[in-house]
Amino acid sequence: AQTVTQSQPEMSVQEAETVTLSCTYDTSESDYYLFWYKQPPSRQMILVIRQEAYKQQNATENRFSVNFQKAAKSFSLKISDSQLGDAAMYFCAYRSSPFSGNTGKLIFGQGTTLQVKP
Amino acid sequence: DAGVIQSPRHEVTEMGQEVTLRCKPISGHNSLFWYRQTMMRGLELLIYFNNNVPIDDSGMPEDRFSAKMPNASFSTLKIQPSEPRDSAVYFCASSSGLALTGELFFGEGSRLTVL
């Protein structure tokens, strides 16, 4: 079974600085998706960034980028130029490819609470 | 599109009462998921439907929980009888099997408090 681990329950960053959130996962599959979701106090789950495992290039979305290390099964999120609005809980998540024959459920890590200091 | 719509947003009930949570997925999405979020256990998948058929219900805690998807635009999660330990935020999410992006779109969640 696949698992996702976020070893940092809490992180803090100064406004305008850069912070990296860690995530590791375990799978025997070769094709899958990885995601970072953001959950602000409003509790809405918002997709931040996605990575397809078959792509070697790291995904980037504006100030958000990932460092995807497939062999190491590592998927970290870097937030550059942190803003007060980035304060939230961040979840790393894994999903099997629809072509894998597995059910395709999204498996979440435990979450990392990010505090942004003004 | 309106996104995934859940109701009610908040529910407070007494132990032993029946609770029904509702979800309308995004039009055209053929997969629907129910998740439960608590401080202690994080986000847990309860049940997953594909084309209205339950595919994986291994996360449903016990017989007090049941979920249905009578058509492509509506699903319910029912708890009967409810217990204080069922207090949590329940999320519904949907995704499209046709899209290769794989992402799930979440509703705003239903916060359940059982007294």
Boltz contact constraints between the chains, C-beta under 6 A:
constraints:
  - contact:
      token1: [A, 33]
      token2: [B, 102]
      max_distance: 6.0
  - contact:
      token1: [A, 43]
      token2: [B, 109]
      max_distance: 6.0
  - contact:
      token1: [A, 44]
      token2: [B, 108]
      max_distance: 6.0
  - contact:
      token1: [A, 45]
      token2: [B, 106]
      max_distance: 6.0
  - contact:
      token1: [A, 47]
      token2: [B, 103]
      max_distance: 6.0
  - contact:
      token1: [A, 50]
      token2: [B, 103]
      max_distance: 6.0
  - contact:
      token1: [A, 95]
      token2: [B, 102]
      max_distance: 6.0
  - contact:
      token1: [A, 103]
      token2: [B, 55]
      max_distance: 6.0
  - contact:
      token1: [A, 103]
      token2: [B, 56]
      max_distance: 6.0
  - contact:
      token1: [A, 105]
      token2: [B, 45]
      max_distance: 6.0
  - contact:
      token1: [A, 105]
      token2: [B, 48]
      max_distance: 6.0
  - contact:
      token1: [A, 106]
      token2: [B, 104]
      max_distance: 6.0
  - contact:
      token1: [A, 108]
      token2: [B, 43]
      max_distance: 6.0
  - contact:
      token1: [A, 110]
      token2: [B, 42]
      max_distance: 6.0
